[in-house]
Amino acid sequence: MGRTNDKTLKEAISQYLDALKLRRKFDETSILAAWPELMGTAIANRTKQLFIRDKKLFVRVESAVIKNELLLMRSQIIGKLNEYVGRVVIEDVVIL
């Protein structure tokens, strides 16, 4: 006989994050940690600084060629990052 309020660990953690209003910060941190995996090592190695403020991802790069490439791929980057966390966390990408 099982309990009716049994939850998976994933569901429990998700409810906990929502209750403490930490979901957005958790998702932002997940994106920053997964940047090398999502964008590839070539871009990740040339990224100097990466931070999120007001649903905008700020990326500082050292190469003008990489900067131009990221500017052209802006919408794909936003889609890939939001798909990774499963919700809209990033609305814009600013390349510095």
N, CA, C and O atoms as CSV, one atom per row, in Angstrom:
chain,resi,resn,atom,element,x,y,z
A,1,MET,N,N,0.844,-1.176,0.000
A,1,MET,CA,C,0.000,0.000,0.000
A,1,MET,C,C,0.891,1.241,0.000
A,1,MET,O,O,1.625,1.475,0.961
A,2,GLY,N,N,0.835,2.022,-1.048
A,2,GLY,CA,C,1.685,3.199,-1.175
A,2,GLY,C,C,1.015,4.449,-0.642
A,2,GLY,O,O,-0.209,4.537,-0.544
A,3,ARG,N,N,1.829,5.379,-0.311
A,3,ARG,CA,C,1.307,6.669,0.155
A,3,ARG,C,C,0.861,7.506,-1.036
A,3,ARG,O,O,1.415,7.392,-2.129
A,4,THR,N,N,-0.120,8.328,-0.821
A,4,THR,CA,C,-0.639,9.140,-1.914
A,4,THR,C,C,0.187,10.401,-2.136
A,4,THR,O,O,0.078,11.027,-3.190
A,5,ASN,N,N,1.001,10.779,-1.174
A,5,ASN,CA,C,1.787,12.002,-1.339
A,5,ASN,C,C,3.251,11.715,-1.633
A,5,ASN,O,O,4.099,12.575,-1.394
A,6,ASP,N,N,3.572,10.531,-2.144
A,6,ASP,CA,C,4.940,10.213,-2.530
A,6,ASP,C,C,5.343,11.056,-3.729
A,6,ASP,O,O,4.553,11.269,-4.650
A,7,LYS,N,N,6.574,11.528,-3.705
A,7,LYS,CA,C,7.093,12.353,-4.785
A,7,LYS,C,C,8.481,11.860,-5.146
A,7,LYS,O,O,9.191,11.276,-4.327
A,8,THR,N,N,8.845,12.107,-6.385
A,8,THR,CA,C,10.215,11.805,-6.776
A,8,THR,C,C,11.123,12.883,-6.196
A,8,THR,O,O,10.664,13.956,-5.806
A,9,LEU,N,N,12.386,12.589,-6.148
A,9,LEU,CA,C,13.348,13.561,-5.637
A,9,LEU,C,C,13.351,14.828,-6.499
A,9,LEU,O,O,13.474,15.938,-5.982
A,10,LYS,N,N,13.217,14.654,-7.797
A,10,LYS,CA,C,13.181,15.797,-8.706
A,10,LYS,C,C,11.998,16.716,-8.405
A,10,LYS,O,O,12.145,17.938,-8.374
A,11,GLU,N,N,10.833,16.123,-8.186
A,11,GLU,CA,C,9.643,16.913,-7.861
A,11,GLU,C,C,9.796,17.638,-6.529
A,11,GLU,O,O,9.399,18.795,-6.395
A,12,ALA,N,N,10.372,16.956,-5.550
A,12,ALA,CA,C,10.557,17.565,-4.236
A,12,ALA,C,C,11.517,18.739,-4.297
A,12,ALA,O,O,11.263,19.781,-3.695
A,13,ILE,N,N,12.620,18.579,-5.020
A,13,ILE,CA,C,13.592,19.676,-5.153
A,13,ILE,C,C,12.972,20.834,-5.920
A,13,ILE,O,O,13.182,21.997,-5.574
A,14,SER,N,N,12.211,20.518,-6.957
A,14,SER,CA,C,11.556,21.566,-7.737
A,14,SER,C,C,10.581,22.371,-6.878
A,14,SER,O,O,10.552,23.599,-6.958
A,15,GLN,N,N,9.790,21.689,-6.063
A,15,GLN,CA,C,8.861,22.395,-5.172
A,15,GLN,C,C,9.606,23.224,-4.141
A,15,GLN,O,O,9.177,24.326,-3.799
A,16,TYR,N,N,10.707,22.707,-3.650
A,16,TYR,CA,C,11.520,23.418,-2.662
A,16,TYR,C,C,12.086,24.711,-3.261
A,16,TYR,O,O,12.039,25.766,-2.628
A,17,LEU,N,N,12.620,24.624,-4.482
A,17,LEU,CA,C,13.161,25.810,-5.145
A,17,LEU,C,C,12.071,26.843,-5.413
A,17,LEU,O,O,12.295,28.044,-5.262
A,18,ASP,N,N,10.902,26.375,-5.807
A,18,ASP,CA,C,9.793,27.295,-6.060
A,18,ASP,C,C,9.302,27.946,-4.769
A,18,ASP,O,O,8.984,29.136,-4.755
A,19,ALA,N,N,9.240,27.177,-3.694
A,19,ALA,CA,C,8.759,27.713,-2.420
A,19,ALA,C,C,9.695,28.788,-1.869
A,19,ALA,O,O,9.237,29.770,-1.283
A,20,LEU,N,N,10.992,28.608,-2.053
A,20,LEU,CA,C,11.960,29.593,-1.561
A,20,LEU,C,C,12.295,30.672,-2.591
A,20,LEU,O,O,13.139,31.536,-2.352
A,21,LYS,N,N,11.621,30.607,-3.740
A,21,LYS,CA,C,11.837,31.573,-4.832
A,21,LYS,C,C,13.297,31.599,-5.287
A,21,LYS,O,O,13.870,32.662,-5.522
A,22,LEU,N,N,13.878,30.418,-5.404
A,22,LEU,CA,C,15.258,30.278,-5.855
A,22,LEU,C,C,15.352,29.691,-7.265
A,22,LEU,O,O,16.452,29.474,-7.773
A,23,ARG,N,N,14.223,29.438,-7.888
A,23,ARG,CA,C,14.205,28.769,-9.195
A,23,ARG,C,C,15.003,29.543,-10.247
A,23,ARG,O,O,15.830,28.958,-10.946
A,24,ARG,N,N,14.768,30.835,-10.364
A,24,ARG,CA,C,15.432,31.633,-11.398
A,24,ARG,C,C,16.943,31.629,-11.200
A,24,ARG,O,O,17.694,31.457,-12.160
A,25,LYS,N,N,17.390,31.816,-9.970
A,25,LYS,CA,C,18.825,31.842,-9.684
A,25,LYS,C,C,19.457,30.478,-9.956
A,25,LYS,O,O,20.577,30.398,-10.462
A,26,PHE,N,N,18.743,29.415,-9.622
A,26,PHE,CA,C,19.227,28.059,-9.878
A,26,PHE,C,C,19.378,27.825,-11.380
A,26,PHE,O,O,20.383,27.273,-11.828
A,27,ASP,N,N,18.377,28.245,-12.156
A,27,ASP,CA,C,18.433,28.079,-13.608
A,27,ASP,C,C,19.566,28.902,-14.215
A,27,ASP,O,O,20.254,28.431,-15.121
A,28,GLU,N,N,19.767,30.119,-13.729
A,28,GLU,CA,C,20.857,30.960,-14.217
A,28,GLU,C,C,22.213,30.317,-13.933
A,28,GLU,O,O,23.091,30.303,-14.796
A,29,THR,N,N,22.377,29.794,-12.742
A,29,THR,CA,C,23.628,29.136,-12.377
A,29,THR,C,C,23.850,27.896,-13.233
A,29,THR,O,O,24.984,27.607,-13.617
A,30,SER,N,N,22.789,27.164,-13.535
A,30,SER,CA,C,22.897,25.982,-14.393
A,30,SER,C,C,23.371,26.362,-15.792
A,30,SER,O,O,24.186,25.657,-16.387
A,31,ILE,N,N,22.866,27.464,-16.312
A,31,ILE,CA,C,23.274,27.923,-17.645
A,31,ILE,C,C,24.754,28.295,-17.650
A,31,ILE,O,O,25.492,27.908,-18.556
A,32,LEU,N,N,25.183,29.041,-16.643
A,32,LEU,CA,C,26.585,29.459,-16.586
A,32,LEU,C,C,27.518,28.250,-16.461
A,32,LEU,O,O,28.590,28.227,-17.066
A,33,ALA,N,N,27.117,27.262,-15.688
A,33,ALA,CA,C,27.940,26.064,-15.504
A,33,ALA,C,C,27.990,25.227,-16.784
A,33,ALA,O,O,29.001,24.580,-17.058
A,34,ALA,N,N,26.920,25.235,-17.562
A,34,ALA,CA,C,26.854,24.415,-18.768
A,34,ALA,C,C,27.336,25.154,-20.019
A,34,ALA,O,O,27.309,24.579,-21.107
A,35,TRP,N,N,27.769,26.387,-19.900
A,35,TRP,CA,C,28.208,27.180,-21.057
A,35,TRP,C,C,29.226,26.441,-21.928
A,35,TRP,O,O,29.035,26.375,-23.142
A,36,PRO,N,N,30.309,25.876,-21.352
A,36,PRO,CA,C,31.279,25.164,-22.216
A,36,PRO,C,C,30.662,23.971,-22.946
A,36,PRO,O,O,30.982,23.713,-24.107
A,37,GLU,N,N,29.788,23.256,-22.270
A,37,GLU,CA,C,29.149,22.092,-22.879
A,37,GLU,C,C,28.202,22.508,-23.997
A,37,GLU,O,O,28.165,21.867,-25.048
A,38,LEU,N,N,27.434,23.579,-23.782
A,38,LEU,CA,C,26.436,24.007,-24.755
A,38,LEU,C,C,27.045,24.723,-25.952
A,38,LEU,O,O,26.567,24.562,-27.075
A,39,MET,N,N,28.092,25.510,-25.729
A,39,MET,CA,C,28.655,26.319,-26.801
A,39,MET,C,C,29.904,25.708,-27.431
A,39,MET,O,O,30.323,26.124,-28.511
A,40,GLY,N,N,30.490,24.736,-26.770
A,40,GLY,CA,C,31.696,24.113,-27.304
A,40,GLY,C,C,32.948,24.727,-26.699
A,40,GLY,O,O,32.931,25.860,-26.220
A,41,THR,N,N,34.020,23.973,-26.728
A,41,THR,CA,C,35.253,24.421,-26.076
A,41,THR,C,C,35.914,25.590,-26.794
A,41,THR,O,O,36.555,26.420,-26.148
A,42,ALA,N,N,35.773,25.675,-28.114
A,42,ALA,CA,C,36.408,26.768,-28.859
A,42,ALA,C,C,35.877,28.126,-28.407
A,42,ALA,O,O,36.650,29.061,-28.196
A,43,ILE,N,N,34.575,28.231,-28.261
A,43,ILE,CA,C,33.969,29.493,-27.814
A,43,ILE,C,C,34.177,29.672,-26.315
A,43,ILE,O,O,34.488,30.774,-25.864
A,44,ALA,N,N,34.010,28.616,-25.544
A,44,ALA,CA,C,34.164,28.713,-24.088
A,44,ALA,C,C,35.574,29.142,-23.690
A,44,ALA,O,O,35.741,29.892,-22.728
A,45,ASN,N,N,36.581,28.681,-24.413
A,45,ASN,CA,C,37.962,29.066,-24.096
A,45,ASN,C,C,38.250,30.523,-24.409
A,45,ASN,O,O,39.169,31.107,-23.834
A,46,ARG,N,N,37.484,31.116,-25.308
A,46,ARG,CA,C,37.696,32.517,-25.680
A,46,ARG,C,C,36.736,33.462,-24.966
A,46,ARG,O,O,36.726,34.663,-25.233
A,47,THR,N,N,35.935,32.919,-24.063
A,47,THR,CA,C,35.014,33.722,-23.271
A,47,THR,C,C,35.727,34.143,-21.992
A,47,THR,O,O,36.164,33.302,-21.208
A,48,LYS,N,N,35.838,35.444,-21.791
A,48,LYS,CA,C,36.532,35.943,-20.602
A,48,LYS,C,C,35.610,36.084,-19.409
A,48,LYS,O,O,35.981,35.728,-18.291
A,49,GLN,N,N,34.427,36.593,-19.631
A,49,GLN,CA,C,33.500,36.867,-18.531
A,49,GLN,C,C,32.094,36.516,-18.987
A,49,GLN,O,O,31.728,36.729,-20.143
A,50,LEU,N,N,31.310,35.973,-18.059
A,50,LEU,CA,C,29.966,35.514,-18.366
A,50,LEU,C,C,29.101,35.748,-17.143
A,50,LEU,O,O,29.395,35.223,-16.069
A,51,PHE,N,N,28.025,36.536,-17.288
A,51,PHE,CA,C,27.112,36.745,-16.171
A,51,PHE,C,C,25.717,37.071,-16.693
A,51,PHE,O,O,25.541,37.459,-17.848
A,52,ILE,N,N,24.725,36.903,-15.809
A,52,ILE,CA,C,23.327,37.136,-16.166
A,52,ILE,C,C,22.761,38.207,-15.250
A,52,ILE,O,O,22.919,38.151,-14.030
A,53,ARG,N,N,22.095,39.187,-15.860
A,53,ARG,CA,C,21.428,40.234,-15.090
A,53,ARG,C,C,20.164,40.632,-15.837
A,53,ARG,O,O,20.210,40.933,-17.030
A,54,ASP,N,N,19.044,40.633,-15.141
A,54,ASP,CA,C,17.746,41.035,-15.708
A,54,ASP,C,C,17.394,40.267,-16.981
A,54,ASP,O,O,16.992,40.864,-17.979
A,55,LYS,N,N,17.546,38.953,-16.941
A,55,LYS,CA,C,17.240,38.049,-18.045
A,55,LYS,C,C,18.085,38.302,-19.280
A,55,LYS,O,O,17.710,37.906,-20.383
A,56,LYS,N,N,19.229,38.960,-19.102
A,56,LYS,CA,C,20.169,39.182,-20.195
A,56,LYS,C,C,21.471,38.473,-19.861
A,56,LYS,O,O,21.989,38.590,-18.751
A,57,LEU,N,N,21.986,37.744,-20.827
A,57,LEU,CA,C,23.278,37.084,-20.678
A,57,LEU,C,C,24.339,38.008,-21.253
A,57,LEU,O,O,24.276,38.385,-22.424
A,58,PHE,N,N,25.307,38.370,-20.435
A,58,PHE,CA,C,26.415,39.215,-20.870
A,58,PHE,C,C,27.638,38.334,-21.077
A,58,PHE,O,O,28.034,37.583,-20.186
A,59,VAL,N,N,28.231,38.434,-22.263
A,59,VAL,CA,C,29.379,37.606,-22.617
A,59,VAL,C,C,30.500,38.525,-23.087
A,59,VAL,O,O,30.320,39.302,-24.025
A,60,ARG,N,N,31.652,38.436,-22.436
A,60,ARG,CA,C,32.829,39.199,-22.865
A,60,ARG,C,C,33.777,38.226,-23.544
A,60,ARG,O,O,34.173,37.213,-22.966
A,61,VAL,N,N,34.136,38.552,-24.789
A,61,VAL,CA,C,35.035,37.694,-25.556
A,61,VAL,C,C,36.289,38.473,-25.930
A,61,VAL,O,O,36.282,39.703,-25.984
A,62,GLU,N,N,37.364,37.735,-26.186
A,62,GLU,CA,C,38.641,38.378,-26.493
A,62,GLU,C,C,38.898,38.512,-27.989
A,62,GLU,O,O,39.829,39.206,-28.396
A,63,SER,N,N,38.092,37.864,-28.801
A,63,SER,CA,C,38.324,37.843,-30.238
A,63,SER,C,C,37.187,38.544,-30.974
A,63,SER,O,O,36.011,38.290,-30.713
A,64,ALA,N,N,37.556,39.426,-31.893
A,64,ALA,CA,C,36.551,40.123,-32.692
A,64,ALA,C,C,35.803,39.154,-33.608
A,64,ALA,O,O,34.619,39.347,-33.882
A,65,VAL,N,N,36.477,38.136,-34.073
A,65,VAL,CA,C,35.849,37.146,-34.950
A,65,VAL,C,C,34.785,36.360,-34.173
A,65,VAL,O,O,33.682,36.142,-34.676
A,66,ILE,N,N,35.116,35.939,-32.957
A,66,ILE,CA,C,34.162,35.210,-32.121
A,66,ILE,C,C,32.997,36.119,-31.748
A,66,ILE,O,O,31.847,35.681,-31.717
A,67,LYS,N,N,33.296,37.389,-31.463
A,67,LYS,CA,C,32.240,38.344,-31.122
A,67,LYS,C,C,31.246,38.475,-32.271
A,67,LYS,O,O,30.035,38.460,-32.045
A,68,ASN,N,N,31.736,38.601,-33.485
A,68,ASN,CA,C,30.873,38.719,-34.654
A,68,ASN,C,C,30.057,37.444,-34.852
A,68,ASN,O,O,28.867,37.506,-35.163
A,69,GLU,N,N,30.695,36.294,-34.671
A,69,GLU,CA,C,29.998,35.016,-34.826
A,69,GLU,C,C,28.873,34.869,-33.796
A,69,GLU,O,O,27.782,34.404,-34.126
A,70,LEU,N,N,29.141,35.264,-32.554
A,70,LEU,CA,C,28.118,35.186,-31.504
A,70,LEU,C,C,26.973,36.156,-31.773
A,70,LEU,O,O,25.816,35.838,-31.500
A,71,LEU,N,N,27.283,37.325,-32.301
A,71,LEU,CA,C,26.229,38.284,-32.641
A,71,LEU,C,C,25.293,37.723,-33.707
A,71,LEU,O,O,24.081,37.933,-33.652
A,72,LEU,N,N,25.859,37.011,-34.674
A,72,LEU,CA,C,25.043,36.422,-35.730
A,72,LEU,C,C,24.217,35.243,-35.223
A,72,LEU,O,O,23.156,34.949,-35.774
A,73,MET,N,N,24.692,34.570,-34.184
A,73,MET,CA,C,24.015,33.389,-33.645
A,73,MET,C,C,23.173,33.705,-32.408
A,73,MET,O,O,22.772,32.787,-31.692
A,74,ARG,N,N,22.905,34.950,-32.151
A,74,ARG,CA,C,22.235,35.366,-30.914
A,74,ARG,C,C,20.924,34.613,-30.649
A,74,ARG,O,O,20.715,34.116,-29.542
A,75,SER,N,N,20.049,34.524,-31.643
A,75,SER,CA,C,18.759,33.863,-31.410
A,75,SER,C,C,18.923,32.364,-31.168
A,75,SER,O,O,18.188,31.787,-30.366
A,76,GLN,N,N,19.881,31.723,-31.853
A,76,GLN,CA,C,20.132,30.302,-31.619
A,76,GLN,C,C,20.688,30.068,-30.224
A,76,GLN,O,O,20.350,29.072,-29.583
A,77,ILE,N,N,21.538,30.974,-29.743
A,77,ILE,CA,C,22.108,30.858,-28.399
A,77,ILE,C,C,21.005,30.955,-27.353
A,77,ILE,O,O,20.967,30.158,-26.416
A,78,ILE,N,N,20.111,31.922,-27.508
A,78,ILE,CA,C,18.997,32.095,-26.565
A,78,ILE,C,C,18.134,30.835,-26.549
A,78,ILE,O,O,17.763,30.349,-25.481
A,79,GLY,N,N,17.821,30.315,-27.712
A,79,GLY,CA,C,17.004,29.108,-27.803
A,79,GLY,C,C,17.668,27.903,-27.155
A,79,GLY,O,O,17.021,27.136,-26.442
A,80,LYS,N,N,18.958,27.741,-27.405
A,80,LYS,CA,C,19.693,26.602,-26.854
A,80,LYS,C,C,19.776,26.674,-25.334
A,80,LYS,O,O,19.600,25.662,-24.656
A,81,LEU,N,N,20.041,27.855,-24.795
A,81,LEU,CA,C,20.167,28.011,-23.346
A,81,LEU,C,C,18.817,27.796,-22.650
A,81,LEU,O,O,18.751,27.122,-21.622
A,82,ASN,N,N,17.754,28.361,-23.203
A,82,ASN,CA,C,16.427,28.188,-22.602
A,82,ASN,C,C,15.937,26.746,-22.722
A,82,ASN,O,O,15.255,26.244,-21.829
A,83,GLU,N,N,16.278,26.095,-23.805
A,83,GLU,CA,C,15.916,24.690,-23.970
A,83,GLU,C,C,16.639,23.827,-22.932
A,83,GLU,O,O,16.075,22.855,-22.429
A,84,TYR,N,N,17.866,24.178,-22.617
A,84,TYR,CA,C,18.648,23.422,-21.635
A,84,TYR,C,C,17.978,23.407,-20.262
A,84,TYR,O,O,17.940,22.366,-19.605
A,85,VAL,N,N,17.449,24.555,-19.820
A,85,VAL,CA,C,16.807,24.613,-18.502
A,85,VAL,C,C,15.312,24.310,-18.564
A,85,VAL,O,O,14.692,24.062,-17.531
A,86,GLY,N,N,14.732,24.327,-19.748
A,86,GLY,CA,C,13.324,23.959,-19.880
A,86,GLY,C,C,12.346,25.083,-19.640
A,86,GLY,O,O,11.149,24.832,-19.501
A,87,ARG,N,N,12.812,26.306,-19.586
A,87,ARG,CA,C,11.936,27.470,-19.412
A,87,ARG,C,C,12.678,28.707,-19.909
A,87,ARG,O,O,13.882,28.651,-20.161
A,88,VAL,N,N,11.968,29.816,-20.050
A,88,VAL,CA,C,12.586,31.056,-20.532
A,88,VAL,C,C,13.302,31.733,-19.361
A,88,VAL,O,O,12.674,32.256,-18.441
A,89,VAL,N,N,14.615,31.707,-19.425
A,89,VAL,CA,C,15.454,32.348,-18.411
A,89,VAL,C,C,16.228,33.507,-19.043
A,89,VAL,O,O,16.452,34.537,-18.408
A,90,ILE,N,N,16.631,33.325,-20.302
A,90,ILE,CA,C,17.398,34.335,-21.035
A,90,ILE,C,C,16.522,34.904,-22.142
A,90,ILE,O,O,15.963,34.164,-22.950
A,91,GLU,N,N,16.411,36.233,-22.167
A,91,GLU,CA,C,15.638,36.885,-23.220
A,91,GLU,C,C,16.520,37.624,-24.212
A,91,GLU,O,O,16.077,37.923,-25.321
A,92,ASP,N,N,17.762,37.926,-23.836
A,92,ASP,CA,C,18.663,38.654,-24.715
A,92,ASP,C,C,20.092,38.266,-24.402
A,92,ASP,O,O,20.404,37.862,-23.281
A,93,VAL,N,N,20.960,38.388,-25.392
A,93,VAL,CA,C,22.389,38.140,-25.216
A,93,VAL,C,C,23.124,39.407,-25.610
A,93,VAL,O,O,22.914,39.942,-26.698
A,94,VAL,N,N,23.985,39.887,-24.725
A,94,VAL,CA,C,24.790,41.072,-24.978
A,94,VAL,C,C,26.232,40.633,-25.074
A,94,VAL,O,O,26.780,40.051,-24.137
A,95,ILE,N,N,26.846,40.915,-26.213
A,95,ILE,CA,C,28.239,40.519,-26.450
A,95,ILE,C,C,29.108,41.751,-26.199
A,95,ILE,O,O,28.942,42.782,-26.850
A,96,LEU,N,N,30.025,41.632,-25.261
A,96,LEU,CA,C,30.905,42.750,-24.893
A,96,LEU,C,C,32.284,42.562,-25.478
A,96,LEU,O,O,33.161,43.402,-25.274
